[in-house]
């Protein structure tokens, strides 16, 4: 089924960190947008003025306000070049664009007893959307990689003692080593979410399943990006060989 399209305008530009920019879009079309979809993705159809086919990129919903008809999305900036990054870096108030979706949540079972959530700066909003849905009594351990300490942002849930930030430019161990330390001792049937760079997911799987004995059937992985591969080509690769 073709996703619904929502014409919107940029209503707020909010710098969150050196590498994250929150773009809030607004429009009367959003009166039809479903609520409680935080953590799911939408497709952003990027504006273009040269007559070429518009580029489309996936972004995770941070929040939606049905009363003000506003939707917040966080864009990674100042880290690499690409259609979405370049547009976000130069976005202007009042600019028109289209949003399509939303898609489905990758993690859908929220009454389990134990969760390990692994992400980076591109997937922090997925984790932020999942945690408030989880069983409050569940064991929770979260590891999020960010480029710098200044990229540690405030989250919407109150589980700071369970959220560990891996600061890339200060790290003395690998992300996998930190995950292994933090995940040690968790129940083997814990539900695991990974929203990371594609090759990082592939390298973490053996450690999680063989070294820590987690059940692969309870692992839900999304490659949000792939080093050295643009989003269009990566999307085709994921269809041909899912993670």
N, C-alpha and C positions, 0 to 999 in steps of 0.2 A: 504494500500500500504506500502510495506517495505521501511523504511527510507534509504536514501543514506548513504553509509559508506565512511569515509574519513581517510585514514592512514596519520598520522602526527607525528611530533617529537616535544619535548619540546625545545623551542628556547629561552625563557626568564623566569626567576623566580624573581618576583618583590614583596617583602614584602610591604604591604600597611598599616598594623596596627598590633597590637598584635594578632588579631584573623582573619585577612584576608591576603591571599597570592594570588597574581595574577600569573597565569600560562599562558604564551603565547605559543601556538603551531603553527607549521609551516609545510607546505608541498605542493608539486605541485598539490596534489589532490584537494586543496582548490581553484584552478582556476575554479572549477565547483560549488563552494559554493555560494548561493544567497546573494546578498547585501541587506542592509537596514533591517536586522533582529535583530538589537539590542533590547534587552528586551524579545526575544523569547528564548526557551531553546534548548539545544542539549543534546544528551546522550553521556556521556563519558564512553567508554568501558575500564575499568582499566586493566593495564598490570598484568599478573600473570605468575609465573614460575613453578607452582606446578602441572600443567595439569588439574586443576579443572576448572569448568565453569566460565568464566570471569564475574566479577561483573559489573553492569551498573548503573550509577547514572546520574540524570538530573542536568545540570548547565546552568545558564542564560548567554547569550552572552553580554559581556561588549562592545567590539568593534571588527570589522572585517576590515582588510586592504586587499583589493583585489590585490593591486599592489605588496605588499610584501608577499602576501599569508599567512597572520598570523591571528590568532583568539585568543582573550583574554577572559579568564574565571577566576572568583574569587572564591577561595576555603576557607571555614571557617576552621581554624586550632586552636589548643590549647584550644579547648572547650569541645570536647568529642572524643570518639574513634569510629572508623568505617572504612570500606574499603577505601572510598574516602579520608577521612581526613588523615588516616594513610599513604596512598600513596602520597598525596600532600605534607605532611610534610617531605617526604624523596625523592621527585622527583628530578631527575638529568637532566642536560642539555643533549640533544641528545636522551633522552629516547623515545622509540616508544610507541604509543597507537593509538586507533581509536576513531573517533568522528562520531556520527550518527545524522541525522536530517537535518535542524532544524524543531522544532515544530511550532505550530501557536501561535500568541500573544493571551493572555487571554483577554486583553482589545483591542477592535477593532474599536470603534467609537471615533473619535478624534475631532469632530466638535461640541461637546456639549458645554453648557454654564457654567458648574460647575463640578469640580472633587475633590474627597477626596481619596487620595492614602495612604494606611497604610501598612507598611512593617517592616522587621527587617533585621538583618545582612545577612540573607540568600536570601532576595529578593530585596535588594537595587538596584541591576542591572536591575531588571524588571522596577522599578520606574524610574531609570535613563534612560531607553530606551523609556518609555512611554512619559515622560514630553516634550521632544523636538517635539513630534508629535502632541501635543494638540493645539487646537485653542489658539493663543497667547492672545486673549481677554478673555479667559475663567477664571472664578474664580478657583483658585487652592490652596488647602491646603494639605500638606504632613506631615505625622508623621512616623518617622523611629526609631525603637528601636535598640540600640547597647549596648554591654556589658559594655564598658568603654568609657570615653571621647576620649581616644586615637584612638578609632575605628571610629570616625567621619571622613569620607573621602571626598575628593573633588569630586563633581559630574560634569556632563557634561553640565548641564543646569544652567541658571542664574535666579534662583528664590529663592535665599537663604532666603529672607524675608518670603517666604511661606513654607519653609521646617523646621520642628521642630524635633529636635533630642531628643529622650527619652533615657537618659543615665541610664542604669539599676542599676549600682552600686552606683549611687548618688540619685536615685529616692526617693521622699518622698510621692508620690502618685502612684497609679497603672497606667499601660499603658492605660487601659480603661478610667480612670478618665481624663487623659491628652487628649485622643481622644475626649471625650465628651465635654471638654472645648473648644478645637480648632474647632470642627465641629459644635458647636452651631450656629444657625442662618443661616446655609446654606440652599439652596433651597431643598425641599423634593425630587425633581427629579434629584438631583445630581448623577453623576455616581461614584460609589465607587469601588475601587480595594483593596482587602486584600490579601497580601502574607505573611502569618504568620504561627506559630505553630498551629496545628489543633484545639486543645481545646481552644486556644485564639480566633480563628475565631468563634467557637460555642458560646463563652461567649460574644463576641462583638455584634453578630447579634441582640439579644433582645434590647440592649441599642440603637443601630442604628435605628432599625425599630419601636420600641415601644416608647422609650424616646425621640428620635430626629425625629421620623416620616419620615425616609427615605424610599423610595419605594424599596422593596426587589427585584423587577424585574430589578433594575438598579445596583444591587450589584454583583460583579464578584470576587469570592474568590478562592484562591489556598492554600491548606495546604502544605507548603514546607517541613514540618517535623512534627513529633509527639513525644513528650517527652516520653522517655522510650521504644520506638518502633523502630526497625531498618527499614531502607528504603524499604527493600523487603516486609516485613510484612505490613508496612504502605501503600505501593502501592496496595496490595491486599485489604486492608480495604477500601481504597478510591474507588476502583472499586465496591465493594459490597455496600458501603454506602457513596455516594459522599457528599462533604461538601456543 
